[in-house]
Amino acid sequence: MRQMLFAVMAGCLSASAMAADTDFSGWLQSDIRYRLHDVPAGAWYAPAGVSSGFERVETVLGGRLNAEGDGIIGFVDLQLVASGSRSNIGQIGDLGDRTQVDPVALEVNEAFFEVWDVGLQGLDLRIGHQLVQWGVGDQFNPTNNLNSDDLEDPLQFGKQLPNTMIRGDYALGPMWTLSGVFVPMFRPAMLPETSAIGMAFTDRMPVVEDDVRRQLQSEQALARDSFGYPTIVGSAKILDPAASLANGAGMVRLGGVLGSQDLALSWYSGRSDIPQPVGNHTRLVRAPLCHPDRPTECIKGYMVTEAELAFPRMHVAGLNVAGELDVLGWMGGSPLGWRLEAAWVVPERLNIAISNDELPIDPSLIQPAGEYDYGLGGERPTVIDDTPFAKWTLGLDYTLGKHVYLNTQWVHGMTDEFGAGDFIQPDYVTRAGDGDWEIRRLRLGDYLVLGSDIALGGATLRLFSLLDMTGYQTETADGSGGERNIVKHSAWSEDGFSAVLYPELMFNFGNGLTAGLGTVQLFGKAHTKFGDPAAGGDLVFVRGSYDF
């Protein structure tokens, strides 16, 4: 098997590179995960949750091949992924298709060549499928925007997707480097499989304007409760940017050492890799249905919404600083490591178009076909304002003696959070609502990350926790049509608490063989960040790896 993988990788390099010095390494991994309980979501007439059971059964064979010649390097990193999932089997014919019954995928992590001193001493050029990750934060990197986020596997948070790029690095002396990258094709983020559950929450209106959002919620509640037509999402179409020069992305970076600290300044121009809603079209479907266990609870049909999502443009100014401070030497440990990664984001303003077919909900209520009357003087509602905003990660790490590693971070703005709205310039997003009430939170959250590795001989206990410090608030109508009544929920309250606990016991058996046993526990109500059903629920896992 190793020889077969080597042959595949060798075919990715040129014949001249194969004549050069080569180095090969590989790995074999197995990963088995089990969801501990059902994760319900959606109303009885449109269930969208996931069931308990095996969530992932996967084996990966991977390898890296490096070939170095005279002033040139060729590098290939790829893997074969055999998945035990059978979620794609939907009809009898699929049982005769090996790709459905026994799916195996070839994934190219990186494949590029690098040339040194290209026409100029100190100028290196790298072209191909690659990762360019310059952030100093640990897994939370707001300045790493060249590669899109790979959020498919929650146990590998911080992983990014490779893309075909052209990268140049020019040495400005021994301590500073000026770098530039061009990305011809936009690539969106890869989301977890359970992210589709989010479409069940039609009450999470993305509209910024309060009056428009509340009116839409009230009309949705009226159609459901008074006339028997609840709203469901039929589809969510992604509007992928055209493959043109105008839709390419680029980044420049100046990095080096100032004193004893690493420093980098950067500028990125491209798009956010997380899609945002820009269109919403509704049609009426008459399909009477009653609850299977409560025959008196019935609906007459659905208001089916077809959504469109796009990727907003953005510019990002980045600052990365990292170093060590010898302030805890009296404890007998290592220097205190620190890092700051900050991004100043200038987003494109994004509006949403809301339209519908004729909606004859009732003889007394017929909504004509056309675009919704927003009452905004001809403007469409806002989804993302063009107000600049900041995201950052501030972290400290410390090794206590030989056996304990400690890590803490303050994260301002998670990967999927986009747009102005934090404790500095408040603006909120709706997490739940129903006409006369909403549960909301700041658009950009704040999170406390605590981690530790404790060496236990041949084993290591890894403890990782993530606490949402943002808080939530309930807003209700006061009956006068004026200000809303607001009740705030702190991060420690029943309605505001949301957290992740991720312990893993890892064993090193030597000779490249390792294994781990752990669990991911999610806490919080359904409207919170980590209690959200789209997060996938609690898992236990066993995984092993052999490096050769």
N, C-alpha and C positions, 0 to 999 in steps of 0.2 A: 504493500500500500504506500509506503514511504517513497519507493522508487516511482510509482505511478504519479504521485503528487509532484515529485521533483521533475518528472518529464513534462507535466502540464505547465509548471512554472518556467521551465527552461524554454518552452515554446513561446513564452511571452517576451523573451529577450532575444536580441539579435545574435546572429552567428558570431560576429566579432566580439560581442560582450562575453559569450560563452567561452571564448578562447582566453579570456582574462582570468584573474584570480576570482574564485567564487567561494561563497560561504552560504551554507544552508542550515536552517533550524526549523523545527516543526513542533506541533503540539496536538494532542488528542484530548478532547473535553467531553464530558457528559453532564447533563443538567436535567434534573427531574423536579418539578414543582407541583404542589397540590393546593388548590384553593379550599380553605377550611369551611366556608359556609356560603350559602346562596347570597347573591348581591341583587336584591330586587330594585327595580327602577321602572318608572312609567306607570300610567294608569292601567286598570284591568283590560281596557279595550286596545291598548297599545303597549304591551310589556316589552321592556328593553334590557333587562338585567342579565346577569350571567349566573350559572349554577356552580355549586361546589363540585370538586373533582379535580382530575389532573389538568393543570393549566398549561404545562409545557413538558414535553419529553423530547429531548434534543441531544444529538451527538454531533460534534464538530471536529473535523480533521483539517488542520491548517498548517501553513508553512511560509517561510520567508526565504527568499533567494536574493543574494547580493553579489553582483559581479562588478569588479573594479578593473578598469584598464588604464591607459595612459591619459589622465586628465578627464576621465568620464566614469560615471557610476550608473549601473542599471539596477533597479530594485523592484521586486515583486513580492507582494504579501496578499495571499488569497486563502480561501477556506471552502471546504465542502460541508454543507449543513444538511444533516438528515433529521427530519422532523417527524415526530410521532403523531402530530396533529392530523385529524381527519375531518376538520371542519368544512373542507371544500367539497366533500361528497354530498351531492344533493339528489342524484338520480341513479338508476340502475346502470346506465352507461358508464358512469364514473368508476364503477368497480372493475371495468376492463381497461382503465387508463392508469398505468403505473405511476405517472406523475401526480395523480390524485391519491392513490392508495398508499404509495410509498414515496412521498415527496423528498427530493434531494435538490439542493440549490448550490450553484457555484457563485461565491461572492468574492469580488475583487476589492480588497481593502485598500491597497495601494499598488500602483504600477507606473513607475516614472523613470526617466533618466536625468542625470545631472551632469552638466559640463562646467569645468572650472576655467577661470581666466578667459572668458569669452571676449576676445578682441581688446580686453583691457585687464591689466593686472588687478586682481582682487574682485572681479565681477564674475559671479557664478550664476548659472541659469539652470532651473529645474522645470521640466515640462512633463505633464502626464497626470494620471489619477493620483491624488495626494491629499494629505491632511496638513493644514497650516494652522497650528494652535499656539498662539503667542501669549495667552492669558496666564496670569500667575495665581489666580484663584484655584481652590481645590474643588473641582467638579462644577462650580458655579462661575461661569466666565462670560460676563456681559460684553466684553470686547472681542470675543471669538465669534465673528459673524461671517467669515469667509466660507466655512463649512457649515452646512445645516445640521440641526440637532437630530440625533438618533434616539428618540424617546421610546422606541418599541419595547425595550427591555428595561423595566424599572430598577433592576439590580445593577445596571451599568449606566446609571445616571451620569451625565457629563460626556458621554460618548457622542461623537459626531460622524457624519457621513462624508466619505471622500468625494471629491469632485475633480474633474479635469481642469487644470489651471496652468498658468504660466507664471513662474516665480523667479524674480531676480534679487540677488543680494550683493551689495557692494560694500566692501570693507573700507571704512573711513579711518584708517589707522588700526592699531591693535585692540582698541576698546569699544569702538562704535561701528554700527552697521546700519546702512540704509537699505530697506527692503521694499519691494513692490510686487503686488500680485494682481493678475487679471483673471477673472472667472467668466468665460464666455457664456455658459448656460446656467440659468437659475435652477436650483434643486430645492424643493420644499422639505420641511422637516418630516421625519417619519414618526407617526404617532402610535401610542399603544393601541392594541386591538380593542380594548375596552373604551377608548375615547368616543366611539360611536354612540355609547350610552348617553352622552351629553345631549344628543338630539331629542331625547325624551323630555327634556326640561324646557318646554316652550314658554315658560313664565320668565325665563332669564332674558328679558328684552335687552338688546344691545344698544338701544337708542340713548344718546346722552341727554337730549332735551326732555326735561321732566314731564311737561304737559303732554307731549306726544306719546311718550312711553306709557304714562298712566292711562291715557285714553285708549291706547291699543290693548292694555291689560284689561280694562273695564269691558271693552267690546268683546274680547276673547271670553271673559267670564260670562257675559250676557248670552252669547251664542251657545255656550256649553250648558249653563244652569237653567236658562229660561226656555231654550229652544231645542236642546238635545244634540247640539253639533259641537263637540270638542275639537280643538285644534291639534293636529299631529304634523310632524315633519315627514314628507314623502321622500325627499331626496335633498342632498346637499352637493351641488355641483361646484367643482373647483375650477376657477378661471386661471389657468396656467399662463404666465407671461410668454409672449411670442419669443421665438429664438432669434433675437436680433441684437445688433451691437448696442442699441439703446438700453436693452434689458440686461446687459452684462453687469458684473459687479467688480469693484476694485478696492484695493487697500494699499496704503503706504505706511511705513513704520520706521521710526528712528529709535534704535535701541543700543544701550551700552551700560557702562558702569560709571556712577558718580560717587566718588568717595569709596565706600565699601558697600554701596547699595546698587542693585540692578534697577534701571530706569528705562521705560519705553513710552513713546508717544506715538499715537496712530490716528489715521483717518480712514473710515470705511464709507463707501457709497454703494448702495444696492437696495435690497429689499429685506423685510422681515420674513422669516421662514415659517411663521405661524399664520394661517389664513384668518381673515376677518370677514364678517358678513357685509355684502354690498348690494344684495338683491333679495327680494322676498315676494313671491307670487302665490296667491291663494285661490283655490277652486273648491267648489262644494261637491261632495260625494254623498249621495243618499244610499246608505247601507245599514238598515236597522239591525241592532244587535243588543242582546241582553246578557247580563252577567251570568256565567254558568252556575253559580251557586246562589245568586239572588235574582230570581226571574223578574222581580218588579223594578230592578235597576237597569234601565235600558237607555240607549242612544238612538237617534234617527239616522246618524251618519257622521261624516267628518268634514272639518275644514282642513283640507290638505294643503300644506305649505311646501313650496319648492324653493329652497334657498340657494343663493349663489355666494361664493366666498372668493376673496382675492388676497393678494399679498402686497401690503402697502410698502411704498418706497420709504427709505430712511437714510439719513447720514448719521454717522457715529464717530465722535471724537473720543479717543481712548487714552487712559493713563494706567500704566502698570508699574508698581514699585514693590520691590521685595528685598529683604535682607535679614540680617541677624543682629541681635542686641545682646551683649553679654551682661545682663542685669540680674540673672538668677544663678550666677556662678557659686554663690555661697551654699546652694542646695546640692551641689555636687553633680548637676546635670549638664546638658549641652546648652549652648546659647539659645535664647528665645528667638524663634523665627517669626517674621511678620510679613504680611503682604497686603497690598491694596490694589484692587482692580476696579476702575470706575469708568463708566461710559456715559457720555452726554449725547442723548439721542434726539435728533431733529426729524420727526415723522411727517409723512405726507398726510394731509387731511383726507379722511375717508368718509363718504356719505353712503346712505343706503336708499335704494329705490323700492318702495312698497306698492304693489299693484295687485289686482285681482280680476278674475272673470266675474261675470254677473253672479251675485250670491243671493238667490231667492230663498233666504232662510225661512221666511214666513210671509204670508200675504201682507202682514203689517210691517215687515222689515225686509226690504229688497235693496241690496247694495249694488249700484250700477257698476259695470265693468270700467276699468281704467285705473289710473294712479290715485293713491290715497290723498285726501286733502289734509296736508300736514298743518296748515295754518301758520306757515313760517315765511309768508311773503314770497313764495316762489322757490324757496330753498328746500333742499331735501334734508332729512334728519342726519345728525352727525353720529358716526360710530367711533371714529378716532379723530380727536382734535389735533391741530398742527402745533400745539404748544410743546416746546422742548421739555424733556424730562431726563432724570438721571437714574441709573441703576449702578449698584456697586456691591462689592464683596470685600469685607475687611476681616482678615484672619490672623490667628496666632497659633503656633505649634511649638511643642516643647517635649523633649525626651527626658524623662525622669529616670536617672540611673540607666540600667541596661534592659529593663523589662517593661517599662510603661511609656507609651507615646500618647500625648494629649493634643487634641486639635479642636479649636473653636472658631466659628465664623459668624459674622453678622451679614446676612444676605438681604439686600434691598432690591426686590423685584425678581421674581422667578422667571424661568425661560419662557413660559407661556403668557406672561403678563406684559402688556404693551399699551402705552399711552400715558399721558400725564394724569396724576392723581395719587398723591401720597400724603404723609403727615406734613409735608412742607407746603404743598399746593393741593388741598383736598379736592378730590372728585371720586365718585363712587360707581361701582358696577352692581347690578342686581343679581343676587344669588337665588332668590325665590320671591314670588309675588302673586297676588290674586286680586287685582282691581283696586281695593282700598287699603292694601298693605304690601310692604316689600321688606325683605331682608337684604341689606346691602353691606358692601365692604369697600375699602379703598382699592382703586384699580391696581396699584403697586403695593404689594405686601412686604412686611418685614419678618424675617425668620431667624431664629437662633439655632445654630448647628453645633452639636457637641459630639465629638468622636474620640475613641480611645482604642489603642491596640495594647493588649496585655500579654506579654510572652509567658507561656506556661510550659517551659521545657520544649518538647516537640510539638506543642500546640500553641495557637494564638487565639485569644478571645477578642473579637472585634465588636465594639459597641458603638452604634451610630444612632443619633436621634435628631429629629428636625421638628421644631415647634413653631407654629404660626403665631406670631406676636401681634398681628394686625388688629384683631378684634372685629366685631360685626355690629350692626345696628338695625333695629326694627323701626320702620317708618310707617305710621298709620295716619289716615285722614282724620282731621279733627272735627269734621262735620260742617265746617264753615266755608270750605273751599280755599282756605288760606294756607298758613304754615302747617307742616306735618308734625305730628307728635313723634319724637325720637327717643327710643330707649337703647342705650349703648350696652354692648355685651363685651366684656374684657376677654383677653386671651385665656383667662383662668375660669371663666363662667361656663355654665352648662351649654349655652348657645354659642359661645365664642371659642371654645377649646377645640383645637385641631392639631394633630401631631402624628409623627411617624417614629416607630421604634424598630430598629433593625439590628439584632444581635446575630453574630455568626461565630461558630467555633471551627477554626481551621487547623488542619493537621498537615505537617510536613514529614513525609516518610523517607525523604532523601532520594537521590538519583532522579530528581525531576518529578516525583509523584506527590501530589497534594490532594486533599479532600476537604470539604466543608459541609457543615450542617447548620441551618439557620432558619429564621422566620422574619417576615415583614408584617408588622402589626400597624393598622391604620386606625386613628381615633378621630371622632368628631361626628356631628350630625350631617345629614345629607347636603345641607347648604354650605358646608365648610369646605376648605381646600382639600383636605385629605380624607374627610368622611364622605366626600362625593362618590357615588357609585361608579362614576367613570374612572376612578382611581383603581378599581379592580378588586378591592377587598383584601382580606388577610391571606398570606401565603406561608407555607413551609417548604423548604427546599433542601435537596441533597445534590452536591455537585463535586466532580472530581476532575483532575487534570494531570496529564503526563507530558512533560516537555522533553524533547529529544534533539 
